[in-house]
Amino acid sequence: MPIFEYQCNDCDRCFEFLVLGNEGPKKCPECAGDKIEKLMSACGFFSKGGSGETLKASASTSGCSGCSATSCSSCGH
Ligand SMILES: [Zn+2]
């Protein structure tokens, strides 16, 4: 089963989502926001109990973690 990492740009919550077919998450499970960004690299800090602050801060220096994708909606890279 393909499980992808997503991050909500509203509350910075990082979460895993089991993708069935081509359907990704429509809403953030935390705040129900729809600014969902697919992450290309696993955000292991979340499963370790951390918040999204660390990844958000470090990734902002050179684009976000989704920049390896063809289109990154979060930072435009
Ligand atoms: Zn959210």
N, CA, C, O and the ligand as a Tripos MOL2 file, in Angstrom:
@<TRIPOS>MOLECULE
protein
  309   307    78     0     0
PROTEIN
NO_CHARGES

@<TRIPOS>ATOM
      1 N           0.8410   -1.2010    0.0000 N.3       1 MET1
      2 CA          0.0000    0.0000    0.0000 C.3       1 MET1
      3 C           0.8800    1.2580    0.0000 C.2       1 MET1
      4 O           1.7790    1.3950    0.8300 O.2       1 MET1
      5 N           0.6200    2.1470   -0.9140 N.am      2 PRO2
      6 CA          1.4230    3.3760   -0.9530 C.3       2 PRO2
      7 C           0.9960    4.3760    0.1180 C.2       2 PRO2
      8 O          -0.1100    4.9160    0.0920 O.2       2 PRO2
      9 N           1.8880    4.5980    1.0360 N.am      3 ILE3
     10 CA          1.6080    5.6020    2.0630 C.3       3 ILE3
     11 C           2.5330    6.7900    1.8250 C.2       3 ILE3
     12 O           3.7560    6.6480    1.8290 O.2       3 ILE3
     13 N           1.9430    7.9490    1.6190 N.am      4 PHE4
     14 CA          2.7300    9.1400    1.3440 C.3       4 PHE4
     15 C           2.6680   10.1110    2.5180 C.2       4 PHE4
     16 O           1.7550   10.0910    3.3440 O.2       4 PHE4
     17 N           3.6790   10.9520    2.5440 N.am      5 GLU5
     18 CA          3.7410   11.9650    3.5910 C.3       5 GLU5
     19 C           3.1720   13.2700    3.0520 C.2       5 GLU5
     20 O           3.4690   13.6850    1.9320 O.2       5 GLU5
     21 N           2.3680   13.8880    3.8580 N.am      6 TYR6
     22 CA          1.7940   15.1810    3.4810 C.3       6 TYR6
     23 C           1.9840   16.1670    4.6170 C.2       6 TYR6
     24 O           2.1440   15.8020    5.7810 O.2       6 TYR6
     25 N           1.9580   17.4290    4.2280 N.am      7 GLN7
     26 CA          2.0370   18.4570    5.2560 C.3       7 GLN7
     27 C           0.9800   19.5090    4.9840 C.2       7 GLN7
     28 O           0.7450   19.8910    3.8370 O.2       7 GLN7
     29 N           0.3550   19.9640    6.0330 N.am      8 CYS8
     30 CA         -0.6570   21.0150    5.9100 C.3       8 CYS8
     31 C           0.0340   22.3600    6.0390 C.2       8 CYS8
     32 O           0.7660   22.6020    6.9990 O.2       8 CYS8
     33 N          -0.2010   23.2350    5.0660 N.am      9 ASN9
     34 CA          0.4230   24.5510    5.1160 C.3       9 ASN9
     35 C          -0.3160   25.5140    6.0330 C.2       9 ASN9
     36 O           0.1410   26.6310    6.2760 O.2       9 ASN9
     37 N          -1.4240   25.0870    6.5210 N.am     10 ASP10
     38 CA         -2.1620   25.9370    7.4600 C.3      10 ASP10
     39 C          -1.6440   25.7720    8.8800 C.2      10 ASP10
     40 O          -1.3750   26.7520    9.5750 O.2      10 ASP10
     41 N          -1.5080   24.5190    9.3010 N.am     11 CYS11
     42 CA         -1.1040   24.2840   10.6930 C.3      11 CYS11
     43 C           0.2530   23.5910   10.7670 C.2      11 CYS11
     44 O           0.7320   23.2770   11.8560 O.2      11 CYS11
     45 N           0.8820   23.3480    9.5930 N.am     12 ASP12
     46 CA          2.1970   22.7140    9.5430 C.3      12 ASP12
     47 C           2.1910   21.2940   10.0730 C.2      12 ASP12
     48 O           3.2450   20.7320   10.3710 O.2      12 ASP12
     49 N           1.0310   20.7250   10.1880 N.am     13 ARG13
     50 CA          0.9470   19.3530   10.6510 C.3      13 ARG13
     51 C           1.3960   18.4040    9.5450 C.2      13 ARG13
     52 O           0.9650   18.5210    8.3980 O.2      13 ARG13
     53 N           2.2520   17.4830    9.8970 N.am     14 CYS14
     54 CA          2.7340   16.4930    8.9510 C.3      14 CYS14
     55 C           2.0070   15.1900    9.2440 C.2      14 CYS14
     56 O           1.8750   14.7830   10.3990 O.2      14 CYS14
     57 N           1.5390   14.5440    8.1880 N.am     15 PHE15
     58 CA          0.7950   13.3170    8.4270 C.3      15 PHE15
     59 C           0.9710   12.3490    7.2740 C.2      15 PHE15
     60 O           1.2730   12.7470    6.1490 O.2      15 PHE15
     61 N           0.7810   11.0860    7.5670 N.am     16 GLU16
     62 CA          0.8440   10.0650    6.5380 C.3      16 GLU16
     63 C          -0.5560    9.7990    6.0130 C.2      16 GLU16
     64 O          -1.5410    9.8860    6.7460 O.2      16 GLU16
     65 N          -0.6230    9.4740    4.7330 N.am     17 PHE17
     66 CA         -1.9210    9.2040    4.1510 C.3      17 PHE17
     67 C          -1.8300    8.0130    3.2260 C.2      17 PHE17
     68 O          -1.0060    7.9780    2.3110 O.2      17 PHE17
     69 N          -2.6680    7.0580    3.4690 N.am     18 LEU18
     70 CA         -2.7150    5.8820    2.6090 C.3      18 LEU18
     71 C          -3.4670    6.2310    1.3350 C.2      18 LEU18
     72 O          -4.6730    6.4760    1.3570 O.2      18 LEU18
     73 N          -2.7400    6.2510    0.2250 N.am     19 VAL19
     74 CA         -3.3420    6.6710   -1.0320 C.3      19 VAL19
     75 C          -3.9510    5.4860   -1.7630 C.2      19 VAL19
     76 O          -3.2690    4.5140   -2.0860 O.2      19 VAL19
     77 N          -5.2190    5.5870   -2.0110 N.am     20 LEU20
     78 CA         -5.9130    4.5630   -2.7770 C.3      20 LEU20
     79 C          -6.1930    5.1190   -4.1640 C.2      20 LEU20
     80 O          -6.8840    6.1280   -4.2990 O.2      20 LEU20
     81 N          -5.6650    4.4730   -5.1890 N.am     21 GLY21
     82 CA         -5.7920    5.0190   -6.5310 C.3      21 GLY21
     83 C          -4.9320    6.2660   -6.6440 C.2      21 GLY21
     84 O          -3.7660    6.2550   -6.2480 O.2      21 GLY21
     85 N          -5.4870    7.3200   -7.1700 N.am     22 ASN22
     86 CA         -4.7550    8.5730   -7.2930 C.3      22 ASN22
     87 C          -5.2810    9.6390   -6.3400 C.2      22 ASN22
     88 O          -4.9740   10.8240   -6.4690 O.2      22 ASN22
     89 N          -6.0640    9.1930   -5.4020 N.am     23 GLU23
     90 CA         -6.6830   10.1520   -4.4920 C.3      23 GLU23
     91 C          -5.7870   10.4530   -3.3060 C.2      23 GLU23
     92 O          -5.4450    9.5720   -2.5180 O.2      23 GLU23
     93 N          -5.4180   11.7170   -3.1990 N.am     24 GLY24
     94 CA         -4.6700   12.1480   -2.0320 C.3      24 GLY24
     95 C          -5.6250   12.7180   -1.0110 C.2      24 GLY24
     96 O          -6.8340   12.7610   -1.2400 O.2      24 GLY24
     97 N          -5.1000   13.1490    0.0970 N.am     25 PRO25
     98 CA         -5.9570   13.7370    1.1300 C.3      25 PRO25
     99 C          -6.5420   15.0600    0.6630 C.2      25 PRO25
    100 O          -5.8530   15.8810    0.0570 O.2      25 PRO25
    101 N          -7.7970   15.2500    0.9470 N.am     26 LYS26
    102 CA         -8.4630   16.4900    0.5490 C.3      26 LYS26
    103 C          -8.3940   17.5320    1.6530 C.2      26 LYS26
    104 O          -8.3860   18.7370    1.4000 O.2      26 LYS26
    105 N          -8.3450   17.0450    2.8640 N.am     27 LYS27
    106 CA         -8.3260   17.9680    3.9900 C.3      27 LYS27
    107 C          -7.3070   17.5230    5.0220 C.2      27 LYS27
    108 O          -6.9760   16.3440    5.1510 O.2      27 LYS27
    109 N          -6.8320   18.5060    5.7400 N.am     28 CYS28
    110 CA         -5.9170   18.2230    6.8330 C.3      28 CYS28
    111 C          -6.6810   17.5570    7.9670 C.2      28 CYS28
    112 O          -7.7370   18.0400    8.3730 O.2      28 CYS28
    113 N          -6.1520   16.4450    8.4820 N.am     29 PRO29
    114 CA         -6.8340   15.7540    9.5760 C.3      29 PRO29
    115 C          -6.8100   16.5630   10.8660 C.2      29 PRO29
    116 O          -7.5520   16.2870   11.8090 O.2      29 PRO29
    117 N          -5.9340   17.5720   10.8840 N.am     30 GLU30
    118 CA         -5.7990   18.3550   12.1100 C.3      30 GLU30
    119 C          -6.7190   19.5710   12.1170 C.2      30 GLU30
    120 O          -7.4500   19.8000   13.0810 O.2      30 GLU30
    121 N          -6.6780   20.3520   11.0340 N.am     31 CYS31
    122 CA         -7.4330   21.6050   11.0340 C.3      31 CYS31
    123 C          -8.4650   21.6450    9.9100 C.2      31 CYS31
    124 O          -9.1800   22.6350    9.7570 O.2      31 CYS31
    125 N          -8.5430   20.5790    9.1300 N.am     32 ALA32
    126 CA         -9.5070   20.4810    8.0330 C.3      32 ALA32
    127 C          -9.2220   21.4830    6.9280 C.2      32 ALA32
    128 O         -10.0810   21.7570    6.0910 O.2      32 ALA32
    129 N          -8.0100   22.0270    6.9300 N.am     33 GLY33
    130 CA         -7.6210   22.9410    5.8620 C.3      33 GLY33
    131 C          -7.3280   22.1590    4.5930 C.2      33 GLY33
    132 O          -7.0820   20.9540    4.6390 O.2      33 GLY33
    133 N          -7.3540   22.8440    3.4680 N.am     34 ASP34
    134 CA         -7.1430   22.1440    2.2010 C.3      34 ASP34
    135 C          -5.7970   22.4910    1.5500 C.2      34 ASP34
    136 O          -5.5680   22.1490    0.3900 O.2      34 ASP34
    137 N          -4.9370   23.1420    2.2620 N.am     35 LYS35
    138 CA         -3.6080   23.4640    1.7250 C.3      35 LYS35
    139 C          -2.6610   22.3070    2.0250 C.2      35 LYS35
    140 O          -1.7550   22.4110    2.8510 O.2      35 LYS35
    141 N          -2.9000   21.2140    1.3320 N.am     36 ILE36
    142 CA         -2.1300   20.0060    1.5750 C.3      36 ILE36
    143 C          -0.9730   19.9100    0.5970 C.2      36 ILE36
    144 O          -1.1550   20.0220   -0.6150 O.2      36 ILE36
    145 N           0.1880   19.7070    1.1240 N.am     37 GLU37
    146 CA          1.3840   19.5850    0.2990 C.3      37 GLU37
    147 C           1.9600   18.1890    0.4460 C.2      37 GLU37
    148 O           2.1390   17.6880    1.5560 O.2      37 GLU37
    149 N           2.2470   17.5720   -0.6870 N.am     38 LYS38
    150 CA          2.8270   16.2330   -0.6380 C.3      38 LYS38
    151 C           4.3290   16.3460   -0.4240 C.2      38 LYS38
    152 O           5.0120   17.1120   -1.1020 O.2      38 LYS38
    153 N           4.8160   15.5910    0.5040 N.am     39 LEU39
    154 CA          6.2360   15.5990    0.7980 C.3      39 LEU39
    155 C           6.9100   14.4350    0.0920 C.2      39 LEU39
    156 O           6.3760   13.3270    0.0440 O.2      39 LEU39
    157 N           8.0970   14.7010   -0.4580 N.am     40 MET40
    158 CA          8.8070   13.6520   -1.1720 C.3      40 MET40
    159 C           9.6650   12.8260   -0.2240 C.2      40 MET40
    160 O           9.9470   11.6560   -0.4840 O.2      40 MET40
    161 N          10.0680   13.4320    0.8560 N.am     41 SER41
    162 CA         10.8700   12.7050    1.8240 C.3      41 SER41
    163 C          10.0600   12.5050    3.0940 C.2      41 SER41
    164 O           9.2230   13.3320    3.4550 O.2      41 SER41
    165 N          10.3180   11.4210    3.7460 N.am     42 ALA42
    166 CA          9.5540   11.1170    4.9460 C.3      42 ALA42
    167 C           9.8720   12.1050    6.0440 C.2      42 ALA42
    168 O          11.0280   12.4680    6.2630 O.2      42 ALA42
    169 N           8.8410   12.5290    6.7220 N.am     43 CYS43
    170 CA          9.0510   13.4400    7.8430 C.3      43 CYS43
    171 C           9.0540   12.6190    9.1180 C.2      43 CYS43
    172 O           8.0730   12.6000    9.8620 O.2      43 CYS43
    173 N          10.1410   11.9570    9.3560 N.am     44 GLY44
    174 CA         10.2220   11.0410   10.4850 C.3      44 GLY44
    175 C          10.0840   11.7150   11.8290 C.2      44 GLY44
    176 O           9.7620   11.0750   12.8290 O.2      44 GLY44
    177 N          10.3340   13.0270   11.8460 N.am     45 PHE45
    178 CA         10.2360   13.7230   13.1230 C.3      45 PHE45
    179 C           8.8360   13.6610   13.6910 C.2      45 PHE45
    180 O           8.6320   13.7280   14.9040 O.2      45 PHE45
    181 N           7.8690   13.5310   12.7860 N.am     46 PHE46
    182 CA          6.4950   13.5120   13.2600 C.3      46 PHE46
    183 C           6.1980   12.2080   14.0070 C.2      46 PHE46
    184 O           5.5900   12.2080   15.0780 O.2      46 PHE46
    185 N           6.6430   11.1010   13.4120 N.am     47 SER47
    186 CA          6.3900    9.8220   14.0510 C.3      47 SER47
    187 C           7.1960    9.6890   15.3420 C.2      47 SER47
    188 O           6.8890    8.8690   16.2070 O.2      47 SER47
    189 N           8.2340   10.5190   15.4450 N.am     48 LYS48
    190 CA          9.0360   10.4980   16.6610 C.3      48 LYS48
    191 C           8.4290   11.4140   17.7310 C.2      48 LYS48
    192 O           8.9320   11.4990   18.8510 O.2      48 LYS48
    193 N           7.3720   12.0760   17.3720 N.am     49 GLY49
    194 CA          6.6860   12.8770   18.3650 C.3      49 GLY49
    195 C           6.9930   14.3590   18.2920 C.2      49 GLY49
    196 O           6.4920   15.1380   19.1030 O.2      49 GLY49
    197 N           7.8160   14.7610   17.3240 N.am     50 GLY50
    198 CA          8.1530   16.1750   17.2030 C.3      50 GLY50
    199 C           7.0880   16.9230   16.4400 C.2      50 GLY50
    200 O           6.1370   16.3290   15.9320 O.2      50 GLY50
    201 N           7.2470   18.2170   16.3620 N.am     51 SER51
    202 CA          6.3360   19.0490   15.5900 C.3      51 SER51
    203 C           6.9590   19.3130   14.2260 C.2      51 SER51
    204 O           8.0640   18.8510   13.9450 O.2      51 SER51
    205 N           6.2620   20.0450   13.3910 N.am     52 GLY52
    206 CA          6.7710   20.3340   12.0570 C.3      52 GLY52
    207 C           7.7190   21.5130   12.0250 C.2      52 GLY52
    208 O           8.2010   21.8870   10.9550 O.2      52 GLY52
    209 N           7.9900   22.0930   13.1460 N.am     53 GLU53
    210 CA          8.7630   23.3260   13.1740 C.3      53 GLU53
    211 C          10.1960   23.1260   12.6700 C.2      53 GLU53
    212 O          10.7180   23.9650   11.9360 O.2      53 GLU53
    213 N          10.8210   22.0320   13.0580 N.am     54 THR54
    214 CA         12.2150   21.8230   12.7030 C.3      54 THR54
    215 C          12.3950   21.6840   11.1940 C.2      54 THR54
    216 O          13.2460   22.3390   10.5910 O.2      54 THR54
    217 N          11.5830   20.8260   10.6040 N.am     55 LEU55
    218 CA         11.6980   20.6110    9.1670 C.3      55 LEU55
    219 C          11.3230   21.8760    8.4110 C.2      55 LEU55
    220 O          11.9580   22.2220    7.4150 O.2      55 LEU55
    221 N          10.3120   22.5520    8.8760 N.am     56 LYS56
    222 CA          9.8380   23.7620    8.2240 C.3      56 LYS56
    223 C          10.9530   24.8020    8.1910 C.2      56 LYS56
    224 O          11.1770   25.4580    7.1740 O.2      56 LYS56
    225 N          11.6360   24.9390    9.3020 N.am     57 ALA57
    226 CA         12.6720   25.9570    9.4030 C.3      57 ALA57
    227 C          13.8800   25.6090    8.5420 C.2      57 ALA57
    228 O          14.3890   26.4680    7.8210 O.2      57 ALA57
    229 N          14.3460   24.3690    8.6050 N.am     58 SER58
    230 CA         15.5450   23.9930    7.8730 C.3      58 SER58
    231 C          15.2860   23.9320    6.3750 C.2      58 SER58
    232 O          16.1650   24.2490    5.5730 O.2      58 SER58
    233 N          14.0920   23.5280    6.0060 N.am     59 ALA59
    234 CA         13.7880   23.3670    4.5950 C.3      59 ALA59
    235 C          13.5930   24.7100    3.9140 C.2      59 ALA59
    236 O          13.7870   24.8180    2.7030 O.2      59 ALA59
    237 N          13.2160   25.7280    4.6590 N.am     60 SER60
    238 CA         12.9180   27.0190    4.0720 C.3      60 SER60
    239 C          14.1710   27.6940    3.5390 C.2      60 SER60
    240 O          14.0700   28.6200    2.7340 O.2      60 SER60
    241 N          15.3420   27.2580    3.9640 N.am     61 THR61
    242 CA         16.5720   27.8970    3.5200 C.3      61 THR61
    243 C          16.8500   27.5830    2.0560 C.2      61 THR61
    244 O          17.3790   28.4290    1.3360 O.2      61 THR61
    245 N          16.5090   26.4010    1.6120 N.am     62 SER62
    246 CA         16.7460   26.0400    0.2180 C.3      62 SER62
    247 C          15.5180   25.3650   -0.3630 C.2      62 SER62
    248 O          15.5720   24.2330   -0.8440 O.2      62 SER62
    249 N          14.4250   26.0780   -0.3070 N.am     63 GLY63
    250 CA         13.1960   25.4840   -0.7900 C.3      63 GLY63
    251 C          12.6670   24.4980    0.2240 C.2      63 GLY63
    252 O          13.2800   24.2670    1.2660 O.2      63 GLY63
    253 N          11.5590   23.9370   -0.0790 N.am     64 CYS64
    254 CA         10.9570   23.0150    0.8690 C.3      64 CYS64
    255 C          11.2840   21.5790    0.4810 C.2      64 CYS64
    256 O          11.9190   21.3330   -0.5440 O.2      64 CYS64
    257 N          10.8590   20.6600    1.2830 N.am     65 SER65
    258 CA         11.1770   19.2610    1.0390 C.3      65 SER65
    259 C          10.4490   18.6940   -0.1770 C.2      65 SER65
    260 O          10.7510   17.5910   -0.6320 O.2      65 SER65
    261 N           9.5010   19.4470   -0.6910 N.am     66 GLY66
    262 CA          8.7650   18.9790   -1.8530 C.3      66 GLY66
    263 C           9.3710   19.4380   -3.1580 C.2      66 GLY66
    264 O           8.8110   19.1810   -4.2230 O.2      66 GLY66
    265 N          10.5230   20.1240   -3.0940 N.am     67 CYS67
    266 CA         11.0990   20.7260   -4.2930 C.3      67 CYS67
    267 C          11.6640   19.7320   -5.2760 C.2      67 CYS67
    268 O          11.9620   20.1030   -6.4120 O.2      67 CYS67
    269 N          11.8220   18.4970   -4.8890 N.am     68 SER68
    270 CA         12.2990   17.4900   -5.8300 C.3      68 SER68
    271 C          11.1800   17.0750   -6.7910 C.2      68 SER68
    272 O          11.4230   16.4120   -7.7990 O.2      68 SER68
    273 N           9.9840   17.4680   -6.4660 N.am     69 ALA69
    274 CA          8.8680   17.1870   -7.3450 C.3      69 ALA69
    275 C           8.8650   18.1710   -8.5030 C.2      69 ALA69
    276 O           9.5530   19.1910   -8.4590 O.2      69 ALA69
    277 N           8.1030   17.8710   -9.5210 N.am     70 THR70
    278 CA          8.0510   18.7500  -10.6790 C.3      70 THR70
    279 C           7.3890   20.0730  -10.3380 C.2      70 THR70
    280 O           7.7290   21.1080  -10.9120 O.2      70 THR70
    281 N           6.4750   20.0450   -9.4370 N.am     71 SER71
    282 CA          5.8390   21.2770   -9.0270 C.3      71 SER71
    283 C           5.7050   21.3270   -7.5220 C.2      71 SER71
    284 O           5.1410   20.4330   -6.8910 O.2      71 SER71
    285 N           6.2390   22.3960   -6.9670 N.am     72 CYS72
    286 CA          6.1570   22.5570   -5.5280 C.3      72 CYS72
    287 C           5.2670   23.7430   -5.2350 C.2      72 CYS72
    288 O           5.6390   24.8850   -5.5040 O.2      72 CYS72
    289 N           4.1400   23.4920   -4.7070 N.am     73 SER73
    290 CA          3.1800   24.5640   -4.4740 C.3      73 SER73
    291 C           3.5030   25.3940   -3.2470 C.2      73 SER73
    292 O           2.9590   26.4840   -3.0700 O.2      73 SER73
    293 N           4.3650   24.8960   -2.4200 N.am     74 SER74
    294 CA          4.6140   25.6010   -1.1710 C.3      74 SER74
    295 C           5.6320   26.7050   -1.3080 C.2      74 SER74
    296 O           5.5050   27.7500   -0.6700 O.2      74 SER74
    297 N           6.6620   26.4870   -2.1470 N.am     75 CYS75
    298 CA          7.7070   27.5090   -2.2340 C.3      75 CYS75
    299 C           7.9520   27.9410   -3.6710 C.2      75 CYS75
    300 O           8.7150   28.8830   -3.8880 O.2      75 CYS75
    301 N           7.3560   27.3120   -4.6440 N.am     76 GLY76
    302 CA          7.5010   27.7520   -6.0180 C.3      76 GLY76
    303 C           8.7570   27.3030   -6.7140 C.2      76 GLY76
    304 O           8.9730   27.6680   -7.8700 O.2      76 GLY76
    305 N           9.5890   26.5330   -6.0650 N.am     77 HIS77
    306 CA         10.8110   26.0530   -6.7040 C.3      77 HIS77
    307 C          10.5060   24.9530   -7.7220 C.2      77 HIS77
    308 O          11.4200   24.4300   -8.3580 O.2      77 HIS77
    309 ZN         -3.8330   21.6680    8.9950 Zn       78 ZN78
@<TRIPOS>BOND
     1     1     2 1
     2     2     3 1
     3     3     4 2
     4     3     5 am
     5     5     6 1
     6     6     7 1
     7     7     8 2
     8     7     9 am
     9     9    10 1
    10    10    11 1
    11    11    12 2
    12    11    13 am
    13    13    14 1
    14    14    15 1
    15    15    16 2
    16    15    17 am
    17    17    18 1
    18    18    19 1
    19    19    20 2
    20    19    21 am
    21    21    22 1
    22    22    23 1
    23    23    24 2
    24    23    25 am
    25    25    26 1
    26    26    27 1
    27    27    28 2
    28    27    29 am
    29    29    30 1
    30    30    31 1
    31    31    32 2
    32    31    33 am
    33    33    34 1
    34    34    35 1
    35    35    36 2
    36    35    37 am
    37    37    38 1
    38    38    39 1
    39    39    40 2
    40    39    41 am
    41    41    42 1
    42    42    43 1
    43    43    44 2
    44    43    45 am
    45    45    46 1
    46    46    47 1
    47    47    48 2
    48    47    49 am
    49    49    50 1
    50    50    51 1
    51    51    52 2
    52    51    53 am
    53    53    54 1
    54    54    55 1
    55    55    56 2
    56    55    57 am
    57    57    58 1
    58    58    59 1
    59    59    60 2
    60    59    61 am
    61    61    62 1
    62    62    63 1
    63    63    64 2
    64    63    65 am
    65    65    66 1
    66    66    67 1
    67    67    68 2
    68    67    69 am
    69    69    70 1
    70    70    71 1
    71    71    72 2
    72    71    73 am
    73    73    74 1
    74    74    75 1
    75    75    76 2
    76    75    77 am
    77    77    78 1
    78    78    79 1
    79    79    80 2
    80    79    81 am
    81    81    82 1
    82    82    83 1
    83    83    84 2
    84    83    85 am
    85    85    86 1
    86    86    87 1
    87    87    88 2
    88    87    89 am
    89    89    90 1
    90    90    91 1
    91    91    92 2
    92    91    93 am
    93    93    94 1
    94    94    95 1
    95    95    96 2
    96    95    97 am
    97    97    98 1
    98    98    99 1
    99    99   100 2
   100    99   101 am
   101   101   102 1
   102   102   103 1
   103   103   104 2
   104   103   105 am
   105   105   106 1
   106   106   107 1
   107   107   108 2
   108   107   109 am
   109   109   110 1
   110   110   111 1
   111   111   112 2
   112   111   113 am
   113   113   114 1
   114   114   115 1
   115   115   116 2
   116   115   117 am
   117   117   118 1
   118   118   119 1
   119   119   120 2
   120   119   121 am
   121   121   122 1
   122   122   123 1
   123   123   124 2
   124   123   125 am
   125   125   126 1
   126   126   127 1
   127   127   128 2
   128   127   129 am
   129   129   130 1
   130   130   131 1
   131   131   132 2
   132   131   133 am
   133   133   134 1
   134   134   135 1
   135   135   136 2
   136   135   137 am
   137   137   138 1
   138   138   139 1
   139   139   140 2
   140   139   141 am
   141   141   142 1
   142   142   143 1
   143   143   144 2
   144   143   145 am
   145   145   146 1
   146   146   147 1
   147   147   148 2
   148   147   149 am
   149   149   150 1
   150   150   151 1
   151   151   152 2
   152   151   153 am
   153   153   154 1
   154   154   155 1
   155   155   156 2
   156   155   157 am
   157   157   158 1
   158   158   159 1
   159   159   160 2
   160   159   161 am
   161   161   162 1
   162   162   163 1
   163   163   164 2
   164   163   165 am
   165   165   166 1
   166   166   167 1
   167   167   168 2
   168   167   169 am
   169   169   170 1
   170   170   171 1
   171   171   172 2
   172   171   173 am
   173   173   174 1
   174   174   175 1
   175   175   176 2
   176   175   177 am
   177   177   178 1
   178   178   179 1
   179   179   180 2
   180   179   181 am
   181   181   182 1
   182   182   183 1
   183   183   184 2
   184   183   185 am
   185   185   186 1
   186   186   187 1
   187   187   188 2
   188   187   189 am
   189   189   190 1
   190   190   191 1
   191   191   192 2
   192   191   193 am
   193   193   194 1
   194   194   195 1
   195   195   196 2
   196   195   197 am
   197   197   198 1
   198   198   199 1
   199   199   200 2
   200   199   201 am
   201   201   202 1
   202   202   203 1
   203   203   204 2
   204   203   205 am
   205   205   206 1
   206   206   207 1
   207   207   208 2
   208   207   209 am
   209   209   210 1
   210   210   211 1
   211   211   212 2
   212   211   213 am
   213   213   214 1
   214   214   215 1
   215   215   216 2
   216   215   217 am
   217   217   218 1
   218   218   219 1
   219   219   220 2
   220   219   221 am
   221   221   222 1
   222   222   223 1
   223   223   224 2
   224   223   225 am
   225   225   226 1
   226   226   227 1
   227   227   228 2
   228   227   229 am
   229   229   230 1
   230   230   231 1
   231   231   232 2
   232   231   233 am
   233   233   234 1
   234   234   235 1
   235   235   236 2
   236   235   237 am
   237   237   238 1
   238   238   239 1
   239   239   240 2
   240   239   241 am
   241   241   242 1
   242   242   243 1
   243   243   244 2
   244   243   245 am
   245   245   246 1
   246   246   247 1
   247   247   248 2
   248   247   249 am
   249   249   250 1
   250   250   251 1
   251   251   252 2
   252   251   253 am
   253   253   254 1
   254   254   255 1
   255   255   256 2
   256   255   257 am
   257   257   258 1
   258   258   259 1
   259   259   260 2
   260   259   261 am
   261   261   262 1
   262   262   263 1
   263   263   264 2
   264   263   265 am
   265   265   266 1
   266   266   267 1
   267   267   268 2
   268   267   269 am
   269   269   270 1
   270   270   271 1
   271   271   272 2
   272   271   273 am
   273   273   274 1
   274   274   275 1
   275   275   276 2
   276   275   277 am
   277   277   278 1
   278   278   279 1
   279   279   280 2
   280   279   281 am
   281   281   282 1
   282   282   283 1
   283   283   284 2
   284   283   285 am
   285   285   286 1
   286   286   287 1
   287   287   288 2
   288   287   289 am
   289   289   290 1
   290   290   291 1
   291   291   292 2
   292   291   293 am
   293   293   294 1
   294   294   295 1
   295   295   296 2
   296   295   297 am
   297   297   298 1
   298   298   299 1
   299   299   300 2
   300   299   301 am
   301   301   302 1
   302   302   303 1
   303   303   304 2
   304   303   305 am
   305   305   306 1
   306   306   307 1
   307   307   308 2
@<TRIPOS>SUBSTRUCTURE
     1 MET1         2 RESIDUE 1 A MET
     2 PRO2         6 RESIDUE 1 A PRO
     3 ILE3        10 RESIDUE 1 A ILE
     4 PHE4        14 RESIDUE 1 A PHE
     5 GLU5        18 RESIDUE 1 A GLU
     6 TYR6        22 RESIDUE 1 A TYR
     7 GLN7        26 RESIDUE 1 A GLN
     8 CYS8        30 RESIDUE 1 A CYS
     9 ASN9        34 RESIDUE 1 A ASN
    10 ASP10       38 RESIDUE 1 A ASP
    11 CYS11       42 RESIDUE 1 A CYS
    12 ASP12       46 RESIDUE 1 A ASP
    13 ARG13       50 RESIDUE 1 A ARG
    14 CYS14       54 RESIDUE 1 A CYS
    15 PHE15       58 RESIDUE 1 A PHE
    16 GLU16       62 RESIDUE 1 A GLU
    17 PHE17       66 RESIDUE 1 A PHE
    18 LEU18       70 RESIDUE 1 A LEU
    19 VAL19       74 RESIDUE 1 A VAL
    20 LEU20       78 RESIDUE 1 A LEU
    21 GLY21       82 RESIDUE 1 A GLY
    22 ASN22       86 RESIDUE 1 A ASN
    23 GLU23       90 RESIDUE 1 A GLU
    24 GLY24       94 RESIDUE 1 A GLY
    25 PRO25       98 RESIDUE 1 A PRO
    26 LYS26      102 RESIDUE 1 A LYS
    27 LYS27      106 RESIDUE 1 A LYS
    28 CYS28      110 RESIDUE 1 A CYS
    29 PRO29      114 RESIDUE 1 A PRO
    30 GLU30      118 RESIDUE 1 A GLU
    31 CYS31      122 RESIDUE 1 A CYS
    32 ALA32      126 RESIDUE 1 A ALA
    33 GLY33      130 RESIDUE 1 A GLY
    34 ASP34      134 RESIDUE 1 A ASP
    35 LYS35      138 RESIDUE 1 A LYS
    36 ILE36      142 RESIDUE 1 A ILE
    37 GLU37      146 RESIDUE 1 A GLU
    38 LYS38      150 RESIDUE 1 A LYS
    39 LEU39      154 RESIDUE 1 A LEU
    40 MET40      158 RESIDUE 1 A MET
    41 SER41      162 RESIDUE 1 A SER
    42 ALA42      166 RESIDUE 1 A ALA
    43 CYS43      170 RESIDUE 1 A CYS
    44 GLY44      174 RESIDUE 1 A GLY
    45 PHE45      178 RESIDUE 1 A PHE
    46 PHE46      182 RESIDUE 1 A PHE
    47 SER47      186 RESIDUE 1 A SER
    48 LYS48      190 RESIDUE 1 A LYS
    49 GLY49      194 RESIDUE 1 A GLY
    50 GLY50      198 RESIDUE 1 A GLY
    51 SER51      202 RESIDUE 1 A SER
    52 GLY52      206 RESIDUE 1 A GLY
    53 GLU53      210 RESIDUE 1 A GLU
    54 THR54      214 RESIDUE 1 A THR
    55 LEU55      218 RESIDUE 1 A LEU
    56 LYS56      222 RESIDUE 1 A LYS
    57 ALA57      226 RESIDUE 1 A ALA
    58 SER58      230 RESIDUE 1 A SER
    59 ALA59      234 RESIDUE 1 A ALA
    60 SER60      238 RESIDUE 1 A SER
    61 THR61      242 RESIDUE 1 A THR
    62 SER62      246 RESIDUE 1 A SER
    63 GLY63      250 RESIDUE 1 A GLY
    64 CYS64      254 RESIDUE 1 A CYS
    65 SER65      258 RESIDUE 1 A SER
    66 GLY66      262 RESIDUE 1 A GLY
    67 CYS67      266 RESIDUE 1 A CYS
    68 SER68      270 RESIDUE 1 A SER
    69 ALA69      274 RESIDUE 1 A ALA
    70 THR70      278 RESIDUE 1 A THR
    71 SER71      282 RESIDUE 1 A SER
    72 CYS72      286 RESIDUE 1 A CYS
    73 SER73      290 RESIDUE 1 A SER
    74 SER74      294 RESIDUE 1 A SER
    75 CYS75      298 RESIDUE 1 A CYS
    76 GLY76      302 RESIDUE 1 A GLY
    77 HIS77      306 RESIDUE 1 A HIS
    78 ZN78       309 GROUP 0 **** ****
